[in-house]
Amino acid sequence: MKSDIHPKYYPECKVFYNGEVVMTCGATVPEMHVEVWSGSHPFFTGKQTFVDSAGRVERFQRKFKGDYFKNKKNS
């Protein structure tokens, strides 16, 4: 095996969620900042939270508001 080709391994990598440490694990970086983890994901918590990061719902509502479907002719 070649020497000096492997990244440094950090056995106590800290995982941060919303500014607080939620767990430690082994990784190639000393700390990780995550947006979702099992303690915040609806599948594991049973709580539903809605995240619309790109405004897609508003764009959809603007596009299909009013008489959009009434103007379509049925074939």
N, C-alpha and C positions, 0 to 999 in steps of 0.2 A: 504494500500500500504506500502511495506517495505521501510524503510529509508536507505540511504547510499548505494543503489545498482545501481543508475542511474549515467551515466557519466556526467561530468561537461558540461554545454551548453554554447557556446560562441555565443552570438547574432550578433557580428560584426566580423565574421571570414573573413579574407582577402584572396582572391583568386589571386594567382600570375601566370602570363603567360609571359615567357621570361624575368623574373626579374622585371616586373612591375605589380602593382595591377590593375586588370581589373574589379573586382566587389567585393562586400561583401555579405555575406549570413550568416545564422545561421547554426552552425555545432558543432560537439563535439571536434573539434581541433581548435586552435587559428588561424592557417593559412594553406592554401593548395597550392601546386605547381602542376599545370596541364600542360600537353603537348598539349592538344586540347581543345578549347572552341568555342562557337558559333561565335565569332569574327574572328576566324582563320580557321574554317571548310569550305571546298569548297561548301557544300550544302547551307550554309547561305550567303557566300560572293560571290558566282558565279565565283570564280577564282579557277582554277585547279592547284594544286601543287602535285608533285610526290615525295613520300617518300619511299625509298627502304632501310629499316633499316637492313635487314639481307643479302643483296646481292643476293636476289632470282632471279632477272632478269639476272644477270651475270651468275649464275649457270645454268639457263634455256638455255641461249644462248650458253654456253659451251657444254651442253649436246646435243643439237639439231643442232649444226653447221655442215657444210660440207654436206656429203652424207648420213646423218642418214636416211632420208625418201626414198632415191633412192635404198638402199640396202634391203628394205622390199619387200617381194613378195606379190602380191595381190592374195587372195584366191578366 
